[in-house]
Amino acid sequence: PKNAKGRTINANTRRYFSSNNEWVVPKRISIAEDKIEFSFIRSSGAGGQNVNKVNSQVVIRFEVMKAGWIPLEVRQRIVQNDANKVNKEGFIVLNSQEHRTQIMNKKDVLDKLHDIIMKNYPRPKIRKVRKGVSRKAKAINKEQKRRNSTVKENRKSVNF
């Protein structure tokens, strides 16, 4: 995939974004359901005859990097942070079979997708890595050096 400037994007590289004031995380996003593949299959597990008759399990598939309704940097974070949910072709496959009805399972799977997107929406904080030795470590080193010095001082020959 390529970004807006035409450069190739590597999903494995970590991208750090400065905390711009213009980047706003929305409270709720609208998921473009027409861009998502829905399929309905029979659920497994308990449920009696209903399970055998009704296709109540909902499975959704959509290609993350082609989802234009999600900002590019959010798509990149989804591919990076939720790599276990993205297959080799770049599709996220989610399913739900918690409820007896297809409508409830569809709502549930869309909520799962919404949670994944919202979890990856905020920009990661730029963390500053400490350089050098801490004060505590310097104090410990100095104390160790002092002890070592006294031990060596005591080894010297004594004049009577």
Salt bridges, closest charged atoms under 4 A:
GLU33 OE1 - LYS106 NZ 3.70
GLU37 OE1 - ARG61 NE 3.76
GLU63 OE1 - LYS66 NZ 3.79
GLU73 OE2 - ARG77 NH1 3.29
GLU73 OE2 - ARG123 NE 2.82
ASP82 OD1 - LYS85 NZ 4.00
ASP82 OD1 - LYS119 NZ 2.84
ASP111 OD1 - ARG28 NH2 3.89
ASP111 OD2 - LYS107 NZ 3.24
GLU143 OE2 - ARG146 NH2 2.56
GLU143 OE2 - ARG147 NE 3.61
GLU153 OE2 - LYS156 NZ 3.69
